[in-house]
């Protein structure tokens, strides 16, 4: 059946930018996307943090997104700290340990989901002339707020690169066939928690 000629796709909802303020938020989700490196055309993996406002009032439940590179860097002479570093410090109320500076995994990133922080937001104008929000800073929370009852932590997904020769069922079978009774206690590595 053909689509009626007078049918129109619904217009996307437009939300005015949040007013300049500091908002208590939680990290609702983190996505992994391909993006372009800053000041180059190099394709890189980036994280998209989805924050959701928890402050009571008219902005409760509003969302704001931030795209960041998965890099922990405290900055240095004439350099600002990486956004990932700032989010980490606000969420965990401390700087990352030295071994975490080079070992950012999906597990580490997924541990951010459901965590709370405060963000300083201001209105600005993007390249197209549209008024948008910008997150200027990340702050630790003073007190935890209850998370929305309708929110459920998303499940982690396996990433399989295109063209990879990867059989998930075979991998699971291989892992189940490992003879654990041959391993002595001394051979078991001690693994520190990521945080």
C-alpha positions in Angstrom: 0.0 0.0 0.0 1.3 3.4 -0.9 1.7 6.2 1.6 -1.0 8.9 1.4 0.3 12.0 -0.5 -0.7 14.4 2.3 1.2 12.4 5.0 4.0 14.3 6.7 6.7 13.0 9.0 6.3 14.4 12.5 8.6 17.2 13.3 11.3 16.5 15.9 10.5 17.9 19.3 12.3 21.2 20.0 13.4 21.9 23.5 14.7 25.3 24.5 18.2 25.2 26.0 18.4 24.9 29.7 19.0 28.2 31.5 22.6 28.9 32.7 22.9 27.1 36.0 24.4 24.2 37.9 22.3 21.0 37.6 22.4 17.8 39.7 22.4 15.0 37.1 23.0 11.3 36.7 24.7 9.5 33.8 21.8 7.8 32.1 23.9 6.1 29.5 27.2 6.2 27.7 27.5 5.3 24.0 30.5 4.6 21.8 30.4 6.3 18.4 32.8 7.1 15.6 33.7 10.8 15.5 36.4 13.1 14.1 39.4 14.0 16.1 39.8 17.6 17.2 41.6 19.8 14.5 41.9 16.8 12.1 39.8 14.6 9.9 41.0 11.4 11.6 38.2 9.0 12.5 38.3 8.1 16.2 36.1 6.4 18.8 34.3 8.8 21.1 32.0 8.5 24.0 28.6 10.2 24.2 27.6 10.8 27.8 23.8 11.2 28.3 23.0 13.2 31.5 19.6 13.5 33.0 18.6 16.3 35.3 17.5 15.2 38.9 16.8 18.6 40.3 13.1 19.1 41.3 11.2 21.6 39.2 10.4 22.2 35.5 13.7 20.8 34.2 13.5 17.5 36.1 14.1 14.7 33.6 15.6 16.9 30.9 18.6 15.4 29.1 21.9 16.9 27.9 24.6 15.1 25.9 28.3 15.5 25.9 30.7 13.9 23.4 34.2 13.3 24.8 37.3 11.4 23.8 38.1 8.4 26.0 41.3 9.9 27.3 42.4 10.6 30.8 44.7 13.6 30.9 45.1 16.0 33.8 46.3 18.6 31.3 49.5 20.5 31.9 51.2 23.7 30.9 48.7 25.7 28.9 46.4 22.6 28.5 43.1 21.9 30.1 42.3 18.5 31.6 40.4 16.1 29.3 36.6 16.1 29.7 36.8 12.4 30.5 39.2 13.2 33.3 36.9 15.9 34.7 33.9 13.6 34.6 35.9 10.9 36.4 37.0 13.3 39.1 33.4 14.7 39.7 31.9 11.2 39.8 34.5 9.5 42.0 35.7 12.6 43.9 39.3 11.9 43.3 41.9 11.8 40.5 42.4 8.5 38.7 45.2 6.2 39.8 48.3 6.0 37.6 47.4 2.6 36.1 44.0 3.9 35.1 45.5 6.6 32.9 46.2 4.0 30.2 43.6 1.3 30.8 40.2 2.7 29.9 38.0 -0.3 29.1 34.3 -0.7 28.4 33.9 -2.0 32.0 35.4 1.2 33.4 33.2 3.4 31.2 30.1 1.3 32.0 30.7 1.9 35.7 29.9 5.6 35.1 26.3 4.7 34.2 23.9 5.5 37.1 26.5 7.7 38.9 25.6 11.3 39.9 27.4 14.6 39.5 26.7 18.2 39.0 27.3 20.0 35.7 27.6 23.8 35.1 25.6 24.5 31.9 25.4 27.7 29.9 23.7 28.7 26.7 25.8 29.4 23.6 25.3 29.6 19.9 26.6 26.8 17.6 28.1 27.1 14.1 24.6 27.1 12.5 23.4 30.0 14.7 21.2 27.8 16.9 21.2 28.4 20.6 22.4 25.2 22.4 23.7 24.2 25.8 27.4 23.8 26.7 28.7 22.0 29.7 31.5 24.1 31.2 32.4 22.1 34.3 31.8 19.0 36.3 31.4 19.0 40.0 30.9 16.3 42.7 27.5 16.0 44.3 26.9 17.0 47.9 24.1 14.5 48.4 22.8 11.6 46.3 19.2 12.1 44.9 16.9 9.2 44.1 17.1 7.9 40.6 13.9 8.0 38.5 11.7 5.0 39.0 11.3 4.5 35.2 15.1 4.3 34.6 16.8 0.9 34.2 20.6 0.6 33.8 21.3 -0.5 30.2 23.1 -3.8 29.5 26.6 -3.8 28.1 26.9 -5.0 24.5 29.7 -7.0 22.9 31.4 -5.1 20.1 32.3 -7.1 17.1 34.3 -5.2 14.4 33.2 -5.6 10.8 34.9 -8.4 9.0 36.2 -9.9 12.2 36.3 -13.7 12.3 34.5 -14.0 15.6 32.1 -16.7 16.6 30.5 -15.8 20.0 29.1 -19.3 20.5 32.5 -20.9 19.9 34.2 -18.4 22.2 31.8 -19.2 25.0 32.4 -22.9 24.5 36.1 -22.4 24.6 35.8 -20.5 27.9 33.7 -23.2 29.4 36.3 -25.9 28.5 39.1 -24.3 30.5 40.3 -26.9 33.1 40.2 -24.8 36.3 41.3 -27.7 38.5 44.8 -27.5 37.0 45.4 -23.9 38.3 47.1 -23.4 41.6 46.3 -20.4 43.9 49.7 -18.9 43.1 48.8 -18.8 39.3 45.7 -16.8 39.9 46.4 -13.1 39.2 45.4 -10.5 41.8 43.3 -7.9 40.1 42.6 -4.6 41.7 39.1 -3.1 41.3 39.1 -0.4 38.6 38.2 2.3 41.1 
